Amino acid sequence: MVNDPMPRGSGSGSGSVVVLGGAGYVGRHVCAAFAARGRDVVVVGRRPPEEPMPYRCVTLDLAGTDPAALAAALDAERPDTIVNSVGSIWGRTDEQMWSATAVPTLRLLEALALMSARPRLVHLGSVLEYGPVTPGGSVGADAVPRPDTAYGRSKLAASEAVLRGTSGGWVDGVVLRVSNVSGPGTPRISLLGQVAERLLAAAGTGAEAVVELSRLRAHRDYVDVRDVADAIVAAARAPAVPVAVGIGRGEAVAVRDLVGLFIEASGIPARVVERPAPGRAPGHREDWLRVDTGAARALLGWAPRRSLRESVRDCWHDLVRAHRLPTTPSKHSGG
């Protein structure tokens, strides 16, 4: 399937789609979504992919490359779309977080100003740029970001730089603030990745899995990674907008329920043990996150299609295939 004709620089399909960080969790699904639409995909990363990918792969360090050299390297790929999925990194100091999360985007913007053509830039931000959300509330395009973590602050700096360029007319950009992501290929560091590790260890043994986690107090907005990839494809074709667009399912789900759904999908008997979070008083307010998806519907024509049950089911089935485990039927196999 080929996208509708559009002028170059607005995801027209006349050039390539360069996916920065394309070998990562979200990036791989982004590559697949564009390739399914007949697009020529180029993966760019600091290191070669750990697993083979059916696309041209270019090794390039955005943060460590001179802007003129970076512009020349990107120009050589003749992109009409650049997807910036770089910067989803945890466990760093404030200084390391800035270098790994904000600097690559700032360097990319310098390079874009030097390129011979102006491609559409789809920049992936994070809902953690908003900071704490009042329980029962939602965050959207009109919310004022007040991040309270190094990750949120560095992601916000990158997103705001893209938004300034878009407002100024020298960047053809769309910023997506993505909520928590679930689905096939979830990384080990994620909540579902941690649960999966315990379940996989017990698979085939007949023993009950013991899933030990920090206290599951939070409510989060989880969206399937394939729906996120579809939102990015939509953003490549939509008009540039000077506001950040929230991408989520528009529902705050108790993470305890999410874990329960995942265990149910696995069909493996399991017991969840919650350990108290260090340094938190018994009456500490629960974390809450819900995304207002109105802007995504209005500006991108996008809405999530996959249920949370379908997302965690497919996540588990992907793990079963990867580890070559026998399929264990769950009580609920439908979407």
Secondary structure, 3 states (H helix, E strand, C coil): CCCCCCCCCCCCCCCEEEEECCCCHHHHHHHHHHHHCCCCEEEEECCCCCCCCCCEEEECCCCCCCHHHHHHHHHHCCEEEEEECCCCCCCCCHHHHHHHHHHHHHHHHHHHCCCCCCCEEEEEEEHHHCCCCCCCCCECCCCCCCCCCHHHHHHHHHHHHHHHHHHHCCCEEEEEEECEEECCCCCCCCHHHHHHHHHHHHCCCCCCEEEEEECCCCEECEEEHHHHHHHHHHHHHCCCCCCEEEECCCCCEEHHHHHHHHHHHHCCCEEEEEECCCCCCCCCCCCECCECCHHHHHHHCCCCCCCHHHHHHHHHHHHHHHHCCCCCCCCCCCC
